[in-house]
């Protein structure tokens, strides 16, 4: 990989980069797309099945979620408590049954570890009422290949999509201002990522060990690239860094081609 580091950038440690970086023109933007507006009734894109509260029992509404026929439906924010490795979500005991997730319009957040280790999850619908995705929210969802994050989301937590082995493409929405540490680390099949203008910081190890990542453009809003942000992105042959970047962390581009 060929790089030319501008004088304004402070480089700490071994970035393993050389030669040339092309700069983004001042007028270049990277607009990410979100989902279409989601109506109050959530429609499954595959089956055109409209789901409303009449489909759920009073107990399901009270707990905020329902699991039927392989589909986990998040009905309201009652289900979105912050979980952890030691305190997993109540649906975790049925993790092998969950292939699809529908989050109903009105849910405002996806909590920490909400869908951690749902190995057989292949589809998810996120409405534009969601504004934040918590730490490790989708970590180790091994079967999901693509996620569309709506424009309403402004915060993506640490490790949110880490270890999603089959994830090939994701678009970060325009409202996001920072990408958390380890947010997409170990997404081995991820080939391209769109970072919107507005993101100011790329966290430590944010895209580390994304072996197949071959295309990424960093917008001119970014000022910091964290330690090991792109370490072992072995197929990354070219990267564009704008003049706005003033700090590149240790080993940020180590072991890139």
C-alpha positions as a printed NumPy array, in Angstrom:
array([[  0.   ,   0.   ,   0.   ],
       [  1.328,   3.412,  -0.912],
       [  1.043,   6.43 ,   1.36 ],
       [  2.165,  10.028,   1.707],
       [  1.516,  11.379,   5.183],
       [  0.735,  15.127,   5.288],
       [  2.745,  17.294,   7.66 ],
       [ -0.307,  18.088,   9.789],
       [ -0.672,  14.46 ,  10.876],
       [  0.984,  13.199,  14.032],
       [  1.881,   9.537,  13.496],
       [  2.504,   7.435,  16.585],
       [  4.307,   4.13 ,  16.215],
       [  4.53 ,   1.809,  13.22 ],
       [  1.723,   2.318,  10.719],
       [  3.37 ,   0.027,   8.151],
       [  2.439,   2.385,   5.333],
       [  4.523,   3.905,   2.583],
       [  4.484,   5.917,  -0.617],
       [  1.254,   7.748,  -1.437],
       [ -2.189,   8.714,  -0.142],
       [ -4.622,  10.513,  -2.348],
       [ -6.396,  13.356,  -0.653],
       [-10.117,  13.87 ,  -0.676],
       [-11.119,  17.084,  -2.439],
       [-12.664,  19.623,  -0.081],
       [-16.002,  19.314,  -1.824],
       [-16.16 ,  15.516,  -1.641],
       [-18.79 ,  13.95 ,   0.538],
       [-19.707,  10.375,   1.262],
       [-23.441,  10.214,   1.763],
       [-24.589,   6.985,   3.357],
       [-28.065,   5.722,   2.715],
       [-30.545,   4.537,   5.276],
       [-33.738,   2.571,   5.111],
       [-36.971,   4.052,   3.868],
       [-39.171,   5.432,   6.584],
       [-40.716,   2.662,   8.626],
       [-44.396,   3.018,   9.353],
       [-46.049,   2.239,  12.665],
       [-46.805,  -1.221,  11.374],
       [-43.494,  -3.005,  10.722],
       [-43.461,  -4.894,   7.456],
       [-41.257,  -7.891,   6.926],
       [-39.481,  -7.194,   3.632],
       [-39.393, -10.866,   2.755],
       [-42.917, -11.999,   3.551],
       [-44.811,  -8.682,   3.507],
       [-46.234,  -9.714,   6.863],
       [-47.609,  -6.735,   8.779],
       [-47.116,  -6.991,  12.525],
       [-48.959,  -4.849,  15.055],
       [-49.632,  -5.141,  18.773],
       [-52.754,  -7.215,  18.212],
       [-50.406, -10.065,  17.296],
       [-48.99 , -10.24 ,  20.82 ],
       [-50.254, -11.323,  24.226],
       [-50.379,  -8.896,  27.134],
       [-47.411, -10.704,  28.71 ],
       [-45.368, -10.296,  25.521],
       [-46.181,  -6.603,  25.351],
       [-45.231,  -6.175,  29.02 ],
       [-41.856,  -7.882,  28.556],
       [-41.32 ,  -6.123,  25.251],
       [-40.538,  -9.083,  23.001],
       [-41.929, -12.182,  21.334],
       [-40.352, -15.241,  19.718],
       [-42.439, -17.19 ,  17.23 ],
       [-41.447, -19.465,  14.358],
       [-37.828, -18.369,  14.333],
       [-38.641, -14.633,  14.407],
       [-37.697, -12.52 ,  17.41 ],
       [-39.815,  -9.364,  17.529],
       [-38.745,  -6.49 ,  19.747],
       [-42.068,  -4.847,  20.567],
       [-40.951,  -1.941,  22.733],
       [-38.071,  -0.558,  24.792],
       [-38.919,  -2.78 ,  27.771],
       [-36.85 ,  -5.497,  26.102],
       [-33.853,  -3.241,  25.521],
       [-32.144,  -3.399,  28.891],
       [-28.357,  -3.429,  28.872],
       [-27.114,  -7.004,  28.946],
       [-23.621,  -8.481,  29.261],
       [-21.684, -11.711,  28.79 ],
       [-22.717, -12.744,  32.295],
       [-26.252, -11.356,  32.103],
       [-27.564, -12.321,  28.693],
       [-30.867, -11.316,  27.119],
       [-33.843, -13.551,  28.002],
       [-34.113, -14.859,  24.428],
       [-30.526, -16.115,  24.548],
       [-31.693, -19.504,  25.814],
       [-33.414, -19.918,  22.429],
       [-30.525, -18.566,  20.368],
       [-30.442, -21.564,  18.009],
       [-34.078, -20.861,  17.039],
       [-33.616, -17.216,  16.054],
       [-33.147, -16.609,  12.335],
       [-34.846, -13.235,  11.934],
       [-35.282, -10.116,  14.072],
       [-37.937,  -7.449,  13.596],
       [-37.618,  -4.33 ,  15.727],
       [-40.897,  -2.46 ,  15.847],
       [-41.103,   1.223,  15.047],
       [-41.021,   3.126,  18.323],
       [-38.088,   1.222,  19.82 ],
       [-35.387,   3.847,  20.382],
       [-32.245,   1.852,  21.124],
       [-30.55 ,  -1.492,  20.635],
       [-28.977,  -2.247,  23.982],
       [-25.571,  -3.63 ,  24.927],
       [-25.219,  -7.333,  24.02 ],
       [-28.851,  -7.405,  22.855],
       [-28.255,  -9.908,  20.037],
       [-24.851, -11.212,  21.085],
       [-23.949, -14.651,  19.699],
       [-27.144, -15.21 ,  17.725],
       [-25.229, -17.522,  15.413],
       [-28.13 , -18.366,  13.094],
       [-29.495, -14.854,  12.608],
       [-29.696, -14.008,   8.883],
       [-32.185, -11.097,   8.695],
       [-32.865,  -7.993,  10.752],
       [-35.192,  -5.04 ,  10.291],
       [-34.196,  -1.858,  12.142],
       [-36.705,   1.036,  12.065],
       [-35.815,   4.698,  11.879],
       [-36.924,   5.235,  15.479],
       [-33.667,   3.626,  16.685],
       [-31.003,   6.216,  17.554],
       [-28.241,   4.129,  19.149],
       [-26.661,   0.678,  18.843],
       [-25.003,  -0.504,  22.046],
       [-21.717,  -2.204,  22.812],
       [-21.406,  -5.702,  21.299],
       [-25.053,  -5.491,  20.212],
       [-24.524,  -7.822,  17.223],
       [-21.171,  -9.286,  18.177],
       [-20.585, -12.835,  16.922],
       [-23.704, -13.004,  14.762],
       [-21.93 , -15.411,  12.455],
       [-24.542, -15.842,   9.701],
       [-25.689, -12.323,   8.926],
       [-24.312, -10.966,   5.645],
       [-25.727,  -7.446,   5.414],
       [-27.248,  -4.878,   7.756],
       [-28.844,  -1.571,   6.83 ],
       [-28.549,   0.972,   9.621],
       [-31.16 ,   3.745,   9.356],
       [-30.189,   7.413,   9.199],
       [-31.691,   7.959,  12.651],
       [-28.768,   6.154,  14.326],
       [-26.167,   8.555,  15.743],
       [-24.14 ,   6.22 ,  17.973],
       [-22.496,   2.841,  17.292],
       [-20.983,   1.266,  20.405],
       [-17.753,  -0.592,  20.992],
       [-17.628,  -4.008,  19.36 ],
       [-21.146,  -3.512,  18.005],
       [-20.563,  -5.701,  14.926],
       [-17.339,  -7.431,  15.906],
       [-16.812, -11.051,  14.891],
       [-19.647, -11.   ,  12.36 ],
       [-17.737, -13.413,  10.146],
       [-20.153, -13.381,   7.186],
       [-20.864,  -9.65 ,   7.054],
       [-19.782,  -8.414,   3.619],
       [-21.135,  -4.868,   3.414],
       [-22.459,  -2.209,   5.73 ],
       [-23.296,   1.468,   5.296],
       [-22.885,   3.785,   8.255],
       [-25.582,   6.479,   8.35 ],
       [-24.991,  10.191,   8.087],
       [-25.813,  10.993,  11.713],
       [-22.996,   8.917,  13.224],
       [-20.117,  11.057,  14.545],
       [-17.795,   8.376,  15.925],
       [-17.089,   4.697,  15.272],
       [-16.409,   2.888,  18.528],
       [-13.399,   0.771,  19.408],
       [-13.55 ,  -2.696,  17.834],
       [-16.862,  -1.777,  16.182],
       [-16.211,  -3.956,  13.102],
       [-13.145,  -5.909,  14.178],
       [-12.781,  -9.496,  12.959],
       [-15.415,  -9.106,  10.243],
       [-13.359, -11.346,   7.994],
       [-15.616, -11.148,   4.902],
       [-16.262,  -7.397,   4.999],
       [-15.129,  -6.031,   1.625],
       [-16.235,  -2.403,   1.677],
       [-17.447,   0.189,   4.101],
       [-18.953,   3.632,   3.575],
       [-18.089,   6.192,   6.244],
       [-20.213,   9.335,   5.997],
       [-19.071,  12.908,   6.226],
       [-19.681,  13.811,   9.864],
       [-17.681,  11.028,  11.508],
       [-14.841,  12.68 ,  13.423],
       [-13.175,   9.682,  15.067],
       [-12.401,   6.087,  14.038],
       [-11.81 ,   4.105,  17.217],
       [ -9.004,   1.784,  18.213],
       [ -9.105,  -1.5  ,  16.278],
       [-12.359,  -0.37 ,  14.632],
       [-11.675,  -2.423,  11.482],
       [ -8.857,  -4.639,  12.698],
       [ -8.519,  -8.067,  11.113],
       [-10.993,  -7.317,   8.339],
       [ -8.897,  -9.449,   6.014],
       [-11.049,  -8.93 ,   2.878],
       [-11.569,  -5.175,   3.252],
       [-10.357,  -3.68 ,  -0.01 ],
       [-12.098,  -0.327,  -0.222],
       [-12.682,   2.466,   2.253],
       [-12.851,   6.24 ,   1.958],
       [-12.266,   8.412,   4.985],
       [-14.225,  11.681,   4.773],
       [-12.799,  15.104,   5.45 ],
       [-14.605,  15.327,   8.795],
       [-12.334,  12.72 ,  10.445],
       [ -9.615,  14.104,  12.725],
       [ -8.444,  10.931,  14.474],
       [ -7.674,   7.36 ,  13.399],
       [ -7.152,   5.142,  16.436],
       [ -4.501,   2.606,  17.349],
       [ -4.574,  -0.522,  15.16 ],
       [ -7.678,   0.83 ,  13.401],
       [ -6.949,  -1.106,  10.186],
       [ -4.333,  -3.592,  11.338],
       [ -4.244,  -6.776,   9.246],
       [ -6.559,  -5.441,   6.551],
       [ -4.462,  -7.472,   4.174],
       [ -6.349,  -6.687,   0.95 ],
       [ -6.477,  -2.947,   1.484],
       [ -4.337,  -1.613,  -1.351],
       [ -5.359,   2.024,  -1.349],
       [ -6.801,   4.372,   1.228],
       [ -7.761,   8.025,   0.972],
       [ -7.033,  10.208,   3.978],
       [ -8.077,  13.871,   4.094],
       [ -6.072,  16.818,   5.402],
       [ -8.454,  17.04 ,   8.373],
       [ -6.78 ,  14.017,  10.025],
       [ -4.317,  15.234,  12.65 ],
       [ -3.56 ,  11.972,  14.458],
       [ -2.929,   8.404,  13.315],
       [ -2.513,   5.889,  16.131],
       [  0.072,   3.204,  16.677],
       [  0.039,   0.336,  14.161],
       [ -3.022,   1.89 ,  12.504],
       [ -2.209,   0.352,   9.11 ],
       [  0.186,  -2.375,  10.158],
       [  0.21 ,  -5.497,   7.981],
       [ -1.79 ,  -3.914,   5.183],
       [ -0.707,  -4.774,   1.63 ]])
